């Protein structure tokens, strides 16, 4: 975040249809292998020569790596301004195409539903995607509780 203080985003500031797009992240061979070595040590994430002969025709990133990148981009550039209370659910996760070394991807988020749960918090549902020039890579529905402006007034 820059030196300026970000304006907090409350649930009321997130009407259905609100969209965001983040900056990009590039998947490198080193990052793909590093993530796989620690979290998903499967041959098609680790061994380029063997992966060439495999079903994907080359090294690919773990789906969990792609999901982690999506979360990182959103946390750094979108959620950091939201007054989030807590995450509730990841649902309908779809890995839509392999992510290869050199892929430059960004996150896209759209608010799809908001529901006041009480006077202090709302459930905000979003469709989030990891996208590259070649198309959508990953799609996931995310639910999280976001503080209402009223909650901020009550604690001030």
C-alpha positions, 0 to 999 in steps of 0.5 A, spaced: 500 500 500 502 507 498 503 512 503 496 515 503 491 511 507 486 507 503 479 509 504 475 503 508 470 500 504 464 497 507 458 492 505 454 498 503 459 500 498 459 494 495 452 493 491 451 487 486 455 489 480 461 492 483 467 490 479 475 490 480 481 488 476 488 487 479 495 488 477 498 482 474 503 476 476 507 472 472 508 464 473 515 462 473 518 455 472 522 457 479 515 459 482 511 453 479 517 448 482 517 452 488 510 451 490 510 444 488 516 442 492 512 444 498 505 443 497 503 439 491 509 435 489 506 431 483 511 430 477 507 435 472 509 440 476 516 439 478 519 435 472 519 439 465 522 433 461 517 428 464 511 433 463 513 434 456 511 427 455 505 428 459 497 429 458 499 437 458 505 437 454 509 441 459 510 443 466 504 446 469 502 450 475 498 447 481 491 449 481 492 450 489 498 455 486 493 458 482 488 459 487 493 462 492 496 467 487 488 469 486 488 470 493 494 474 494 492 479 488 485 480 491 488 481 498 493 486 496 489 490 491 482 489 493 480 486 500 486 490 503 481 496 503 475 492 505 472 492 512 472 484 512 470 481 518 471 474 516 471 469 510 466 464 510 466 459 504 470 458 497 465 454 493 464 452 486 472 452 484 473 451 477 480 450 474 479 452 467 485 451 463 493 449 465 497 455 467 504 454 464 510 458 465 510 465 463 503 466 464 501 473 466 495 473 470 491 478 473 484 477 478 477 479 476 472 480 482 465 481 481 460 482 487 454 478 485 450 478 492 450 482 498 445 480 504 445 484 511 445 479 516 445 484 522 446 491 524 453 490 524 455 485 518 453 483 511 454 477 507 458 479 501 458 474 495 463 474 489 465 471 483 472 471 482 477 469 477 484 468 475 485 471 468 490 471 462 490 473 455 488 466 453 482 466 457 479 464 464 484 460 468 480 459 475 474 461 477 471 461 484 465 463 488 467 467 495 463 469 501 465 473 506 462 477 512 464 485 511 462 490 516 457 495 515 458 502 516 453 502 522 458 497 526 464 502 525 459 508 528 458 503 534 465 502 535 468 509 534 
